[in-house]
């Protein structure tokens, strides 16, 4: 009998998670099944309870349920707490524990796959929504010199840092508006959803240089942010590697085995 896992979202048909976890399972010889589950927008809790009852071992949670998932967990890891959102749940009997592997996925993709070390670097994080919140704590743990957060709604960015203040911040961390950004950054991460509507962010070309990495957490398209960064000489990456790395972190939490991610990233790029 295989242990059962799933990803829950709405919509969910597009999710690559089953493909990724099936590849991990094959590679590591783990016996698991992994399926897509569409939960009604007002029916996440019922769906979750039903999976617990059916003996599933855990689930990934995607848009729009990550916040609700967090609220329904009985315990949380520190990184889930800072994110206020959970994308990886572990079922143990009736107990549901919540983790968040998005930030670890981002940091692993940047440091391991793109070979850019974050320690001592100046990082600019664009956005203060769920996606930005999910990656902030792991970014801090990578010990950069500075993290600047910029968001259209500056108050929201301040609120995000307030939540983080419970943890010890070891680097300089500040908030600016997009328009106030003038200096160059080593790593610029776009965690806004502006790319979904092909909207360019009002950021100066001067924040990019030949030595910067511009990382868009979205994948599957060249966003205006990526175009701007490319035109200004930066190395550019999309979020496909992060998608696979966050899945690998979830797989490790569930199975205690760390899969190799490079072949799976290559497989998805080839599709
Ligand atoms: P997600 O979970 O994808 O982060 P979210 O919580 O709705 O979604 O957050 C979306 C983020 O993208 C926010 O930082 C939002 O900025 P505001 O907080 O000011 O709303 C940002 N965003 C979305 N569309 C944008 C746009 N056209 N220009 C700039 N920022 C945008």
Boltz pocket constraint, residues with backbone or C-beta under 6 A from the ligand:
constraints:
  - pocket:
      binder: B
      contacts: [[A, 126], [A, 127], [A, 128], [A, 129], [A, 130], [A, 131], [A, 132], [A, 151], [A, 152], [A, 153], [A, 154], [A, 156], [A, 191], [A, 192], [A, 193], [A, 194], [A, 199], [A, 200], [A, 201]]
      max_distance: 6.0
